[in-house]
Amino acid sequence: MFQTADRMEAMIDSLELHFQNTVKKLTLQTDSDKLAELLLEIKRDNPNMTAEQENQFIRDMAVSGLLAKEE
């Protein structure tokens, strides 16, 4: 599929950039108030939640579209 390692690296970089842009777009479409409320409830039940886990939860919720802003 790829003739050179450089082309493969370029494709990987392109896909990563596309993924990051998609996550950013979905994050902007997320209702941040609802997300903050949900995160507070989650952290109440899980007081030892790490910053990494919190960030992953936020990304997962944004990408899922479950808390998308209503238009």
C-alpha positions in Angstrom: 0.0 0.0 0.0 2.8 2.4 0.9 5.9 2.6 -1.3 8.1 4.2 1.3 8.2 4.6 5.1 8.0 8.4 4.5 4.7 8.0 2.8 3.4 5.8 5.5 4.5 8.3 8.2 2.8 11.1 6.2 -0.4 9.2 6.1 -0.2 8.4 9.8 0.3 12.1 10.5 -2.6 13.1 8.3 -4.9 10.6 10.0 -3.9 11.8 13.4 -4.5 15.5 12.4 -7.9 14.5 11.0 -8.8 12.7 14.2 -7.7 15.6 16.4 -9.8 18.0 14.3 -12.8 15.8 14.5 -12.5 15.5 18.3 -12.2 19.3 18.6 -15.3 19.8 16.4 -17.3 17.3 18.5 -16.1 19.0 21.7 -17.4 22.3 20.5 -20.8 20.8 19.8 -21.0 19.4 23.4 -23.2 21.1 26.0 -20.5 22.1 28.5 -22.9 22.8 31.3 -24.4 19.3 31.1 -20.9 17.8 30.8 -19.7 19.7 33.9 -22.8 18.5 35.9 -22.2 14.9 34.9 -18.5 15.1 35.6 -19.2 16.5 39.1 -21.5 13.5 39.8 -18.9 11.1 38.5 -16.1 12.7 40.6 -18.4 12.5 43.7 -18.6 8.7 43.3 -14.9 8.5 42.2 -12.9 11.0 44.4 -9.6 9.4 43.3 -10.2 10.1 39.6 -7.0 11.2 38.0 -6.7 14.2 35.6 -5.9 11.7 32.8 -9.1 9.8 33.5 -11.1 13.0 33.7 -9.7 14.1 30.3 -10.5 10.8 28.8 -14.1 10.9 30.1 -14.5 14.4 28.6 -13.2 13.2 25.2 -15.4 10.1 25.3 -18.5 12.0 26.1 -17.8 14.6 23.4 -17.1 11.9 20.7 -20.2 9.9 21.7 -22.5 12.9 21.0 -24.6 12.0 24.0 -24.4 15.6 25.4 -24.6 17.4 22.1 -26.0 20.9 22.2 -29.7 21.2 21.2 -30.3 23.5 18.3 
